[in-house]
Amino acid sequence: MGTAGVEAILCTVTNSPTAVCSDPAHRGHGLGTRLLLAVAAGIRDRGETPFLHVLESDVDTVWLYQRLGFRLRLRTKIVIAAQP
């Protein structure tokens, strides 16, 4: 975890924050929200559109992203494959 209890893993080849993870002890203070909004603003400043991935079953995260202004754009299926 980062020093403030929030860490972002960013993919530099797309305009999608790959993950924002909050230490449970630091949740509820808006740190992840501020980080996500700052990263999204940087993406928009480059003239690109930020997008996120979230599982439909993760209703709390879907609610948060919608509250932050993100909207459903595309439904996809996830296939998990294991090496035999």
PEHUHU-V228569 format. One record per backbone hydrogen bond with DSSP energy under -1.0 kcal/mol. CO is the residue of the C=O (numbers start at 1). NH is the residue of the N-H. E is the energy in kcal/mol with one decimal. If there is no record, write none. Layout:
# PEHUHU-V228569
co->CO nh->NH e->E
co->CO nh->NH e->E
This chain:
# PEHUHU-V228569
co->2 nh->5 e->-1.9
co->5 nh->23 e->-3.1
co->7 nh->21 e->-2.6
co->9 nh->19 e->-1.6
co->15 nh->51 e->-1.4
co->19 nh->9 e->-2.5
co->21 nh->7 e->-2.3
co->23 nh->26 e->-2.6
co->30 nh->34 e->-2.4
co->31 nh->35 e->-2.3
co->32 nh->36 e->-2.9
co->33 nh->37 e->-2.7
co->34 nh->38 e->-2.1
co->35 nh->39 e->-2.4
co->36 nh->40 e->-2.6
co->37 nh->41 e->-2.2
co->38 nh->42 e->-2.0
co->39 nh->43 e->-2.0
co->40 nh->44 e->-2.5
co->41 nh->45 e->-2.4
co->43 nh->48 e->-1.9
co->44 nh->47 e->-2.1
co->55 nh->58 e->-1.8
co->57 nh->59 e->-1.7
co->58 nh->62 e->-2.4
co->59 nh->63 e->-2.5
co->60 nh->64 e->-2.2
co->61 nh->65 e->-2.9
co->62 nh->66 e->-2.3
co->63 nh->67 e->-2.4
co->64 nh->68 e->-1.7
co->65 nh->70 e->-2.4
co->66 nh->69 e->-1.5
